Structure formats: C-alpha cells, structure tokens
Amino acid sequence: MSGVFVGMPAFPEAARTAVADATLRSNLRHATHTIRDKRARAVAELADWVELREAGRRIKEQTLRHLDRHLLRLEESVTGAGGTVHWAADAEEANRIVADLVRATGETEVVKVKSMATQEIGLNEALAAEGIRAYETDLAELIVQLGDDRPSHILVPAIHRNRGEIRDVFRSEMGKWGRPAPDGLTDAPAELAEAARLHLREKFLRAKVGISGANFMVAETGTLVVVESEGNGRMCLTLPETLISVVGIEKVVPSWRDLEVFLQTLPRSSTAERMNPYTSMWTGTSDDDGPSAFHLVLLDAGRTDVLADETGRQALRCIRCSACLNVCPVYERAGGHAYGSVYPGPIGAILTPQLRGTASGIDASLPYASSLCGACYEVCPVAIDIPEVLVHLRERIVERGGPGHRRERATMKAAGWVLDHPSLLAAGERLATRTRALHPRNPPGARAWTESRDLPELPAEPFRDWWRKNRT
Amino acid sequence: MTTPSSSRPTPPSPPRSPSSASRERVLARIRAATAGAGEAPDVPRDYLTRHVPDDPEALLGLLHENLADYRAQVHRTTENELPQLIGRLLDRRGARSVAVPPGLPERWLSATTAERRGDEPRLGPYELDATDAVVTGCALAVAETGTIVLDGGPGQGRRALTLVPDLHLCVVRTPQQVVASVPLALARLGPTRPLTWISGPSATSDIELNRVEGVHGPRTLEVILVTGGPSDGH
C-alpha cells in the first residue's frame, strides 16, 4: 500500500483523539445505528441467507485456491472482447500504467468512479504528479476531495461529516474545482445531492477518460461489474472514450452464475437495499455503446502476500460491503481515520497489516483495535472470521517481540511452571491471600494491561482451604 | 453548444505496457502462495432459485410493490392504451423532447407531441443533456428486487440514452418479461451485451447513511407494466 496515511500515530493514540470529538462520535453513532437495523431487516427477507453466505464463502475460497488459472481465463476473455489487460505487481507500477494510458489519450483530466483499489495505491496523487487532474464523482468522495479530507468508511467515505459540515464544504470549495454551489444552499440532503449533480455534470459531459475499479470480474465471460447508487458510475463507464479499470486480483469470480450469490448478498449487506439503484456490467468494448478503448489493470500490491498466509488469506474474500464497520463497537467510537488506512474498521484491522506489513506503529497496533466481540464475523456475507485473523496477527506481532511482549512471555512461562506443580501452587495461593493488604492496586510494569482492566479481588482464603473446612 | 460527432475518432493506441514481466511475477507469487494448500471444497448451491411462488399475478404485484418502494412511479396499462399513457406522462412532466432508441415500436410515441430525437446518428452527450426524456423497453424485470434490466436490445438503445436525460419511461411487458429473482434473471441475460440493472431512480446514501433520491442518473423513473401485449419478447 502506498504511503497516503504515513505518519499516523498508532491506533490507541489516534482513537483517543477521535473519541474526544463529540460531533464525530454523534455523527458515527447516528449513521451506523441507522444502517444496522436496516441491514438486519433486508437480510431477514431472504430465508436462505445462511446458504447464500456459505456459497459466497466457498466461491471465493475456490477462486483463491486457483487464482492463477482464473486470472488467465479472465485475461483471455477480456482480450477476446476487445479489452487490453495489464498486470501491476505493486502500487507504483499500477500508477505508472494508468498515467501512461491517460497521457497516450492526450487528456489532462479524468473522471473517477469510487474505487477502493485506486485509493489504496494513491492514484490521484500519482496522476497529479504527472499533471493529470482526477475528479472524484461519488458524492461522499467528492465531499472528501473538496474538503481535502481523508475517507473514513468503505462505503460512505464522508460518514464522519454531518449535513451541516457538508454544506459548508460545498459552499466554500466547489467554486475552486468548477461550478460553485448554488446560492442559498441549505443542509437539506436533497439540496446537497442537487448541488453535486450540477457541479459534476459539466465534468461528465466533457470527460474523455474514465477510471474505475470493479466489484466483480467474471473469468468465464470477461465481464466487469460495478455496483453503485448515484449514477456517477454509469456516467464514468459510459460517456468517456477510454475506460481504465484498476482491480485487485482477488476480485475475480470464475463463472457468470456466481454473480447470483453476490448480487443478492452485497446490496443487502452494504446499503441494506434489496438491490442498489444501478449495476453496470460490461464485457470488453462494444461497437456502438460506451468507451471504444478499455484497459484492465490487474493489481497485486501485497495481495499475494496475504494469499500466502493460511489463516490470513480469508481476508481476500472481502467484497467491501462494510457491514463489519457498521456493527463494530470500536469503529463506532473511534471512527475510520484512527485506522490510518483506506480500509478502516474490522476488515481494515486484518487487511491493512497484511497488505503493508506490521513494521510501522500504526500497522502493528491494528490487530489490537478490537474487543474480539465477533459481531463483524456474524454479519460478514462471505463469513470472514475476523476475530480469528486478529488473534493470528497478534500472535505474529508477539513472536516478533518487543519489551512488553518479553515481560508477558516471562510471566506466562513462570505461571506455567507453577501450574505444573500443585504443592507450589497451593503455597503460592495461601501466601497471596494472606498478604492481601500489602498488594499494590496495579502490579508495577504492567500499566499497558491494567490501564483498561481491573485486577480481580483476591478472596480472604484460597478455595482449596475453604473446601477442606466446609465440605463436611 | 458543442456536439461531438456521432462517429468517434479512434484514440491513439497506448504504448505497449511492459507489464509482461509483472504478469509472470504475479502468477509465480500466486502459485507459490497456494502451493501447499489443500483442495477447496465444492461450492454448495443449496440456496433458493426464487423466494416467491411461480404465480404470474403475484409476481406482477410484487414487482409493482418493490419498484414503488424505491420511488419508481409505477403504472399499469394495456397494449392498446399504452401510447396515450406515454403521451400523458411525458406531458405531465413537461417533457418537450424525447430520445428514441432504435427499434422502439412507433406506436408507443404516436400520442405525444414531444420532439423525437432518434439516436442514429448518435446523439452527443450535450444533445442528450438537452433532451428531457427517454422512452425504452427492457430486457426483463426482477420482481423480488424491483429491478429492470436493459441489455441494449431493440427499443432500449445504448446505455447513455437512459442515463443523461432526467426522465426515463420504461415499458415492461407482463408477464413474459417478469422473472422472480436475481438467479433467474442472470440465467436469461447474455453477459456479452452491456447490461444496466436499474432499481428505482438515482439515489445516494452518502449523507448520514440515509437514502436520498436524485443524484446523477434520471431523477424520475416511470415504469409502465403492460398486459396483453405481443408474446414475442420485445
């Protein structure tokens, strides 16, 4: 992953600042609770949700097991349908491929469909360095771009902003990027949507190059699928002459039929709708409809590292619905920025450290940004066992060691030895209960542990003594 | 108004990307990563093909209800009265011009005074933007989700036609174009055609995760369910 968010403090520090922000907490609480209940209702409409979830999980597992085969099949299908396939081993390469493709068209601006992959690789910044301006066209992305802000949610990148803040950003910034906000703009959501419509329409109509990601790529047919709500996706996919799609290699599914599972589980999990307003599917190029040039950039950028981890690879099943964010008690309070990555929330806590490693403080702290309550696993439409991966990543970090972890390991080793020797344990217990009054409230040197936990109070005598006295 | 001509210039061919080395590199990494993995179990397909019984009347009712739930305006009529209804709806919305996809039955627009704009040669983006409405048929409609699907067939046109004008009137022939579910819809669609699945007018959930209708696509979607039409599909 690129260094878009470098210099972020580790999760606990970032979260502390976020939690102190009352507006942020209220915005997040309002939004996540609204969507939570709606999702539950949308899911309950399908009697076979459990079976769909299992099928989705298995389709992804199968695909990942033979990812090379499916990608080659995809390449063949896309090429056969008039598209061109490029392979990018890392973010820099993907950015360079896209910049070269845009430059070859002679254009200096592009319109973009919201895409996690292009955010992850920092494409907009890379294009800017080449003198190419990238316009985000999703409403929330527009809010983030205009406000020179960072995304904080997978589906709703501006979830941390309420309607009043959005109005302020539109009023002060739209004019710098193109058509200014209408006079007297209020904070009514319909008016804000209208302002975005007017602002972006001139860009859509003149656009010659569109850039997108994709929710799914069908190997068998070469079909790409973009699921959206506003119609900005349709604009970018349909009006320009050149379309460039940057897609993570894990987004491939083997067959056309596989879409029947995900087109049912994705909308209900993400926006809690039976179906999202618009879904576009295209296969290469068509003679008389849409772009006459289509480029697919297949992106690795750390995904094969994730694939190599037997426990961690399940994170690649993710279809970016963001249901796990909306139910997470930690996300609800800390917000998306604290995760220091374009992938926040529970899925981010397992994806980011795997994609970019755990060398930095923020990345090493992410697997701990969870209470392991398991709500994320429960709502995941592809059954990613996020708590399992979190614990697995914690193990990896502990094995690498550090002062705190050395002390913890020594303590555990000593405890193991005592537990192996019953008479020693009994003596120890008696000693501990009799010296109760002398115990410090918190054991020295364990502040990181005890700061958020209470030590259990010791009873007046050990259980085994009590038992001996009272059993008769 | 600048209007790009209908025949597009072919963009200059991009430089041949030197990504073939990366292709081999990525494929090798994948093979190394999955080398020791066991075979993944087969995909269980024991989910339902449909969630509602195969009853055409009930499906039509469900389609109507779900379309309306996502703020599409739904109308029912007969083949005979279709032109009058289309005329009335265009009038009511004040549409003075209407884009006409190739292959649209001429009868459908026989009762409207709106200016017809054919798409042969192709209408440019600015011409489309200055067009009030578009009238199309569809490939099929999905009752369980309240979705209409367009595949660019006769009477539907290319994708931009149903995207840029602010009013979309879509005619669904019932019962033959109505399917119950997403799995049944996919089985009937050809993946090689550009497909657009539409469930209600353009909307967003980006402001406080609440749904608001009307962003970039047509802000008004009128769906006309026609009974007693010809049984030849389109």
Interface residues (C-beta under 8 A of the other chain):
Chain A: N27 H30 A31 T32 T34 I35 E45 L46 A47 D48 E51 L52 E54 A55 R58 I59 E61 Q62 L64 R65 H66 L67 D68 L71 L72 A81 T84 H86 W87 A88 A89 E93 I97 D100 L101 A104 T105 G106 T137 D138 L139 A140 I143 L155 V156 A158 I159 N162 R163 I166 P189 A190 L192 A193 E194 A196 R197 L200 R201 F204 L205 R206 V218 T221 T223 S229 E230 G231 N232 R234 M235 L237 T238 L239 E241 T242 I249 W256 R257 L259 E260 V261 L263 Q264 T271 E273 R274 M275 N276 P277 Y278 T279 S280 M281 W282 T283 S286 D288 D289 G290 S292 A293 H295 L298 D300 T304 D305 L307 A308 E310 R313
Chain B: R8 T10 P11 P12 S13 P14 P15 S17 S19 S20 S22 R23 R25 V26 L27 R29 I30 R31 A32 A33 T34 A37 E39 A40 P41 D42 V43 P44 R45 D46 Y47 L48 H51 N66 Y70 R122 P125 Y126 D129 V142 E144 T145 G146 T147 G152 R158 R159 A160 L163 V164 V182 P183 L186 A187 P191 T192 R193 P194 L195 T196 W197 I198 S199 G200 P201 S202 A203 T204 S205 D206 I207 E208 L209 N210 R211 V212 E213 G214 V215 H216 G217 P218
